[in-house]
Amino acid sequence: MKRVSLTPAVFHLPERVNQISETYGKQPIVPRGPALKPILDRLRKKVTEQLQVAETHEAVIFTSSGSGAIAAAVGSCIDDQGILVIANDVYGHRQADFCEQLGIRTIRYTLEPGTKPDIKTIEALLIKHQLGTIGMVHGCTSVCLLNPVREVGKLSRKLNCRLIVDAIASVFVEDIDVREWHIDCLICSTNKGLHSNPDLSFCVVEKSYLEEMAKHPGRIPYFDMGKTWMAQRTGGHPYTINIRALLEFEAALDDYIDRGSLSGRMRMYRDRLRILRNGYQKLGLKSFLKEGMEQQNIGTALFLPAGVDYESLAEDLAHWDNGDKECYEIYSAQGELSGVVFRIFNMGEYPLSTYERFILALESCLKKRRV
Ligand SMILES: *Cc1c(COP(=O)(O)O)cnc(C)c1O
């Protein structure tokens, strides 16, 4: 039985990525100068080229899941004036929580989950509290909606602020114009839209910002952006870095490039979404959506139909056995939306026929549960 992951956490990866661990196990590589430098150089260059910021930004790689890069960013990028964090989903709150735990002066602009932030309010808060940094999330995975980063970027430029964006769920899957949107630090990980394992994260950071950070120690020793950048620009890393994970990162990136880069990836996800969202509509399932917000390409948040309890539905799909050798893992909502919505993601390496079969399975499981 193949357990198809309809979650954004761990899912089937390209064969090219899986092959790395087989060959690497036969000859591991010591993470020092002559072996490490060319790999780091290639990766850091390819990442900024793919995001079309090779002239203005540099990539800094960390050993962690995505949240480590959030910690590195807030621990290193924020001056003593503090930060305004737009918190309209679980990850905006996580960013603000990290800041507060580090003792950073944090103004939290809290909204109902998925509600579009108001630009005038952001401007007023920045001026009132004299803040020079804005933090926000682009792809809000907890509600499957996209935040208006372009609009916030315009304001950020006008007020001469720095803009930090959690793009963990949107990089390599959504349109992001890092330069045009004035993003100073783009927080990314390797396991979501890139389809690699959750061992590495990275930030893509504006160069003069990195120069500033390199002058002072960051607030978290292990996740110090300036120090890590200084080491990586000369082909090193301050601590042990997992070369197998770096090679998987590169294999995933090469695979992404060979399959048409961003436009190829967006086409792949949109073909899946056409099947899935048409299916939801036919089944009478309503998408979670808020005025002025767009849906993410990686998945859909849906209202739980009356009488259906999430746990039972997830259980039925996880034990689905219809002779086609596939069962399905879906995702609950997070935080205050649990019990109200549930989420179905369309990430990873699965054929379109998997999503067609899933809709049939969902139909059958809902029929059984609906009263
Ligand atoms: C998944 C996710 C994270 C957290 O990443 P981890 O790999 O679980 O640490 C942060 N922000 C967003 C928007 C995400 O989707």
The ligand as an SDF file (V2000), in Angstrom:
LIG
                    3D

 15 15  0  0  0  0  0  0  0  0999 V2000
    6.2360   24.5910    7.0770 C   0  0  0  0  0  0  0  0  0  0  0  0
    6.3220   26.0100    7.3760 C   0  0  0  0  0  0  0  0  0  0  0  0
    7.1930   26.5030    8.3620 C   0  0  0  0  0  0  0  0  0  0  0  0
    7.9550   25.6170    9.3050 C   0  0  0  0  0  0  0  0  0  0  0  0
    8.8430   24.8040    8.7180 O   0  0  0  0  0  0  0  0  0  0  0  0
    9.4680   23.5550    9.5490 P   0  0  0  0  0  0  0  0  0  0  0  0
   10.1880   22.8790    8.4360 O   0  0  0  0  0  0  0  0  0  0  0  0
    8.3170   22.7590   10.0860 O   0  0  0  0  0  0  0  0  0  0  0  0
   10.3380   24.0770   10.5820 O   0  0  0  0  0  0  0  0  0  0  0  0
    7.2810   27.8640    8.5340 C   0  0  0  0  0  0  0  0  0  0  0  0
    6.5550   28.7120    7.7940 N   0  0  0  0  0  0  0  0  0  0  0  0
    5.6940   28.2830    6.8330 C   0  0  0  0  0  0  0  0  0  0  0  0
    4.9210   29.2920    6.0670 C   0  0  0  0  0  0  0  0  0  0  0  0
    5.5620   26.9180    6.5990 C   0  0  0  0  0  0  0  0  0  0  0  0
    4.6920   26.4940    5.6680 O   0  0  0  0  0  0  0  0  0  0  0  0
  1  2  1  0
  2  3  1  0
  2 14  2  0
  3  4  1  0
  3 10  2  0
  4  5  1  0
  5  6  1  0
  6  7  2  0
  6  8  1  0
  6  9  1  0
 10 11  1  0
 11 12  2  0
 12 13  1  0
 12 14  1  0
 14 15  1  0
M  END
$$$$
